[in-house]
Amino acid sequence: MTSPEKVTGPASYFPSIEKKYGKPIDHWLQLVNQQSGMKHMEIVNWLKSEHALGHGHANAIVAYCLAKKAS
């Protein structure tokens, strides 16, 4: 029997983001993916001001999305 792999990096924040803000992580990922032409911190600040996300949660979502786009 193998143990499940531990989630690390930005995705490790996803369960707490879903619990705190009451929306699935796909909701937040879609919002970030719609922000074309914006830099990392611009999107973080947008999530904080428009959707009241905390800095760490917003940063984790943006980092995850941008890393997926880059790969």
CORWOLIN-V608844 format. One record per helix or strand of 3 or more residues. SS is the DSSP state (A for helix, B for strand). FROM is the first residue (numbers start at 1). LEN is the number of residues. If there is no record, write none. Layout:
BEGIN
SS/FROM/LEN
SS/FROM/LEN
END
This chain:
BEGIN
A/9/13
A/25/9
A/40/12
A/55/16
END
